[in-house]
Amino acid sequence: MTNLTPEQKFDPPKLNPHSFEYFVERIKEQLIPALDDTKESLLNNKDCIELMRKCWHEGWDIGHLYGYDEGFDDGYDE
């Protein structure tokens, strides 16, 4: 798995782009390191899941998590 940079567009899976599952897939692809054991342990961590759910409920996109306020292109055009 290759880590994507903020400049790269995300190739979304066939999920509703407004769903929590889509948000988690984006995090898995863009924010979690490529090490499978790290990815699995984070995604099975209750605190990590709750943090992701809070971010999603607050309407934060992947750009907020990267620390960008404006101009982050997630590859999804509304």
Backbone as CSV, one residue per row, in Angstrom:
resi,resn,N_x,N_y,N_z,CA_x,CA_y,CA_z,C_x,C_y,C_z
1,MET,0.843,-1.174,0.000,0.000,0.000,0.000,0.891,1.240,0.000
2,THR,0.534,2.195,-0.791,1.305,3.422,-0.907,0.603,4.538,-0.148
3,ASN,1.362,5.281,0.625,0.783,6.441,1.301,0.527,7.532,0.276
4,LEU,-0.661,8.104,0.318,-1.023,9.176,-0.599,-0.672,10.519,0.027
5,THR,-0.282,11.446,-0.797,-0.015,12.799,-0.316,-1.298,13.609,-0.434
6,PRO,-1.390,14.730,0.272,-2.597,15.553,0.169,-2.883,16.025,-1.256
7,GLU,-1.852,16.099,-2.079,-2.042,16.567,-3.444,-2.667,15.503,-4.342
8,GLN,-2.572,14.248,-3.935,-3.112,13.174,-4.755,-4.603,13.029,-4.508
9,LYS,-5.323,12.773,-5.579,-6.752,12.569,-5.436,-7.022,11.158,-4.939
10,PHE,-8.010,11.057,-4.072,-8.406,9.767,-3.531,-9.322,9.073,-4.528
11,ASP,-9.053,7.816,-4.808,-9.910,7.014,-5.668,-10.902,6.293,-4.767
12,PRO,-12.106,6.853,-4.609,-13.017,6.331,-3.596,-13.565,4.947,-3.930
13,PRO,-13.760,4.129,-2.894,-14.455,2.866,-3.115,-15.919,3.157,-3.423
14,LYS,-16.654,2.158,-3.821,-18.055,2.373,-4.173,-18.905,2.414,-2.911
15,LEU,-18.694,3.460,-2.156,-19.455,3.707,-0.936,-20.066,5.093,-1.046
16,ASN,-21.129,5.311,-0.310,-21.726,6.637,-0.247,-20.684,7.599,0.320
17,PRO,-20.317,8.651,-0.425,-19.261,9.558,0.039,-19.614,10.324,1.307
18,HIS,-20.846,10.225,1.755,-21.233,10.904,2.990,-21.378,9.924,4.155
19,SER,-20.975,8.671,3.947,-21.137,7.654,4.988,-19.901,7.559,5.878
20,PHE,-20.107,7.039,7.075,-18.999,6.821,7.997,-18.019,5.805,7.423
21,GLU,-18.526,4.783,6.738,-17.660,3.760,6.150,-16.712,4.374,5.125
22,TYR,-17.219,5.314,4.328,-16.393,6.004,3.338,-15.296,6.809,4.044
23,PHE,-15.683,7.494,5.105,-14.736,8.281,5.889,-13.617,7.390,6.425
24,VAL,-13.980,6.217,6.969,-12.987,5.282,7.499,-12.071,4.791,6.386
25,GLU,-12.624,4.496,5.213,-11.794,4.044,4.091,-10.784,5.122,3.704
26,ARG,-11.211,6.371,3.708,-10.302,7.469,3.373,-9.180,7.567,4.403
27,ILE,-9.524,7.400,5.675,-8.500,7.430,6.724,-7.527,6.280,6.541
28,LYS,-8.056,5.095,6.266,-7.190,3.928,6.070,-6.221,4.160,4.919
29,GLU,-6.693,4.773,3.849,-5.861,4.978,2.666,-4.881,6.135,2.820
30,GLN,-5.290,7.191,3.519,-4.505,8.419,3.493,-3.775,8.750,4.789
31,LEU,-4.295,8.331,5.925,-3.714,8.793,7.184,-2.980,7.729,7.977
32,ILE,-3.368,6.471,7.811,-2.754,5.418,8.611,-1.537,4.875,7.874
33,PRO,-0.424,4.699,8.554,0.788,4.196,7.905,0.556,2.868,7.200
34,ALA,1.441,2.562,6.282,1.284,1.388,5.427,1.467,0.066,6.161
35,LEU,1.962,0.098,7.371,2.167,-1.146,8.112,0.825,-1.771,8.477
36,ASP,0.583,-2.971,7.982,-0.710,-3.617,8.191,-1.031,-3.829,9.663
37,ASP,-0.044,-4.236,10.465,-0.330,-4.476,11.880,-0.716,-3.180,12.593
38,THR,-0.093,-2.067,12.202,-0.450,-0.774,12.786,-1.866,-0.396,12.381
39,LYS,-2.166,-0.564,11.096,-3.497,-0.222,10.595,-4.562,-1.031,11.322
40,GLU,-4.353,-2.337,11.421,-5.348,-3.191,12.065,-5.511,-2.844,13.539
41,SER,-4.407,-2.596,14.237,-4.522,-2.293,15.662,-5.242,-0.961,15.877
42,LEU,-4.996,0.026,15.011,-5.688,1.308,15.143,-7.174,1.170,14.846
43,LEU,-7.502,0.417,13.796,-8.905,0.298,13.422,-9.697,-0.568,14.399
44,ASN,-9.012,-1.355,15.202,-9.683,-2.149,16.229,-9.625,-1.477,17.597
45,ASN,-9.022,-0.300,17.651,-8.886,0.437,18.901,-10.151,1.266,19.131
46,LYS,-10.822,1.018,20.242,-12.090,1.687,20.537,-11.946,3.207,20.554
47,ASP,-10.866,3.725,21.148,-10.660,5.176,21.206,-10.471,5.762,19.814
48,CYS,-9.726,5.058,18.973,-9.491,5.531,17.606,-10.804,5.567,16.822
49,ILE,-11.603,4.522,16.973,-12.889,4.459,16.273,-13.796,5.588,16.743
50,GLU,-13.830,5.839,18.040,-14.661,6.924,18.569,-14.185,8.286,18.062
51,LEU,-12.873,8.476,17.977,-12.340,9.728,17.443,-12.753,9.908,15.983
52,MET,-12.645,8.845,15.194,-13.060,8.929,13.789,-14.549,9.235,13.689
53,ARG,-15.355,8.584,14.538,-16.799,8.814,14.506,-17.121,10.269,14.880
54,LYS,-16.424,10.818,15.874,-16.642,12.218,16.262,-16.282,13.153,15.113
55,CYS,-15.149,12.898,14.474,-14.739,13.725,13.338,-15.800,13.693,12.250
56,TRP,-16.305,12.508,11.964,-17.311,12.358,10.915,-18.587,13.092,11.297
57,HIS,-19.037,12.935,12.556,-20.263,13.600,12.999,-20.114,15.113,13.001
58,GLU,-18.899,15.593,13.247,-18.665,17.036,13.244,-18.568,17.588,11.825
59,GLY,-18.570,16.698,10.842,-18.505,17.143,9.457,-17.099,17.451,8.991
60,TRP,-16.096,17.003,9.735,-14.721,17.234,9.321,-14.390,16.331,8.159
61,ASP,-13.713,16.864,7.189,-13.269,16.024,6.085,-11.801,15.671,6.290
62,ILE,-11.248,14.964,5.346,-9.870,14.502,5.457,-8.916,15.700,5.552
63,GLY,-9.279,16.825,4.930,-8.453,18.023,4.989,-8.313,18.566,6.395
64,HIS,-9.393,18.528,7.169,-9.311,18.971,8.559,-8.335,18.099,9.332
65,LEU,-8.368,16.805,9.076,-7.490,15.899,9.802,-6.033,16.115,9.424
66,TYR,-5.802,16.552,8.193,-4.443,16.861,7.764,-3.981,18.212,8.312
67,GLY,-4.931,19.048,8.748,-4.576,20.351,9.274,-4.789,21.481,8.282
68,TYR,-5.441,21.188,7.159,-5.720,22.233,6.181,-7.098,22.813,6.454
69,ASP,-7.218,24.127,6.343,-8.524,24.751,6.509,-9.266,24.865,5.189
70,GLU,-8.545,25.167,4.145,-9.183,25.403,2.849,-8.368,24.737,1.757
71,GLY,-9.038,24.444,0.677,-8.330,24.053,-0.531,-7.856,22.622,-0.614
72,PHE,-8.278,21.756,0.287,-7.853,20.363,0.176,-8.740,19.652,-0.825
73,ASP,-8.139,18.992,-1.795,-8.884,18.287,-2.829,-8.920,16.806,-2.489
74,ASP,-10.101,16.331,-2.087,-10.213,14.912,-1.754,-10.637,14.081,-2.956
75,GLY,-10.762,14.722,-4.116,-11.123,13.997,-5.324,-12.618,13.819,-5.494
76,TYR,-13.391,14.356,-4.595,-14.842,14.225,-4.681,-15.430,15.588,-4.986
77,ASP,-16.116,15.684,-6.105,-16.758,16.939,-6.492,-18.232,16.873,-6.138
78,GLU,-18.676,17.837,-5.346,-20.091,17.844,-4.960,-20.912,18.482,-6.044
